[in-house]
Amino acid sequence: MKRLINQTPTPMLRVLLGLLPFVLLVLLYMFASEARLAENPSDKLLPSFTQIGDAIQRMALEPSKRSGDYLFWEDTLSSLTRLGMGVLIASAIGLALGLFTGALPLVSASASPLLTVVSLIPPLAILPVLFIVFGLGELSKVALIAIGITPFIARDIQRRTQEIPSEQLVKAQTLGANTSQIVCRVLLPQLMPRLVDAVRLSLGAGWLFLIAAEAIAATEGLGYRIFLVRRYMAMDVILPYVAWITLLAFVIDALLATLSRRLFPWHHQGGQ
Amino acid sequence: MIEARNLWKKFGDKVVLERINLQVQEGEFVTLVGTSGCGKSTFLNMLLGTEPVSSGELLLHGKPVPGEPGPDRGIVFQQYSVFPHMTVLQNVMAARGFARRSLTGALFGSARREAREEALGLLEEVGLSHAQGLYPAELSGGMRQRLAIAQALLGRPGILLLDEPFGALDPGIRADMHDLVLRLWRQYRLTVFMVTHDLKEGFYLGTRLWVFDKTRHDPQAPNAYGATITYDLPVGNLDRDTLSDIDRDLARAATETA
């Protein structure tokens, strides 16, 4: 018998072991839900899968009685738009800040202390400021996401820029490159896959800020809907919404990972 | 061409190099050997412009060596010398792009075609034509150093600095690389400075061998004295014909510049 640290599962077993906790959780939920509903058929805490199915049908496949919209898809669209815009703005600003503070010591001397302080401000604490300044519309929600994750991306990119071996910068200079050529041809291309990594890591925080902003002031959106139906204890809506958000987060992450492998094959080959 | 006059290098209190006096003519192939930490790489970095001189003078064509790397001095490091995000061909072509005064160094149209032709020719010369579409991470160590050398040469430097370029390679591949470097040195009439920790390599390759070592020791203050050049020997395995060839080339170069 090999030591435990040397025992590795076969690919088949690995898949089964990976699926096991999910199956167990679903089973556990089914039993618990059934037990509670047997006691009190109008219990709202653990709705059965049939009830959840009905709720999905109502939200996603039938137009709302009040507005005639398909609420589920409306919510998804507006949430993804906000998240996308926020992340896009944060990546652009974060990349520029990180690149220039990482590559140019003079810029770094002036911008790095400020960046460190700004990154310590809890973004949610300034959400009221954003509402006051930008109003309750889209802008304040996008701004919260952007402000929330820009410092993280900027500092990550700054560190990645400094990690690029100085030999490469020296080499480029011995080939006659000036500063802007080094930035455009040596640093920037090598930072793109690292930017994708930074975005993937910051998406979790992005969702957090999105849902927080929607919970406080919105008229549609996934976070708004969850916090709205909470008043009626509508777990049959909340649970599929949470599952949907999780799925979206998973798919976006997988898409970014695939995109990175396609666009930057050299980054994923290891070695130097 | 290169001259050092009472050159010193200190890091804080630590003296690394002291009392270096030397003259190097165009076309020489100097190998620098010595124990680790003896300052041979530091000397190379001073020639490169990434390390400032502490005192004394280091002159290139009669003027102090510039304080930053430039296209007149090519470099090949032991590793990280090539751009990992460019294919072999792009790596070599990049040198042409960097040589132009432009914002991004990107090449277009006829300039791009010319650079491509030139880069393909050079890859042929160093034996990398078959690998032109690969990324550096897909190459073996020896191929990667061939690429680094090809790239350095496309900058058309007069001086080629090699910082333990073959230190990480297998012995068999090192012999191939020696042939390559000697061939390119003659063909491009380079002045080569090569740091190596392998004395045999130093003896075999160069026309001139420098040994860096400390001549003074203070057991109470190991940092008080630095290394200097203890041996400055003419070496080499060149036959008379080649030698006279180089001699003639040098004489012509001298009259051309005079």
Interface residues (C-beta under 8 A of the other chain):
Chain A: P165 E167 Q168 V170 K171 A172 Q173 T174 L175 G176 A177 N178 S180 Q181 C184 R185 V186 P189 Q190 F264 P265 W266 H267 Q269 G270 G271 Q272
Chain B: L48 T50 E68 P69 G70 P71 R73 G74 I75 F77 Q79 Y80 S81 V82 F83 P84 H85 M86 A94 A95 G97 F98 A99 R101 S102 L103 T104 G105 A106 Y135 P136 A137 E138 R144 A148 Q151 A152 L154 G155 P157
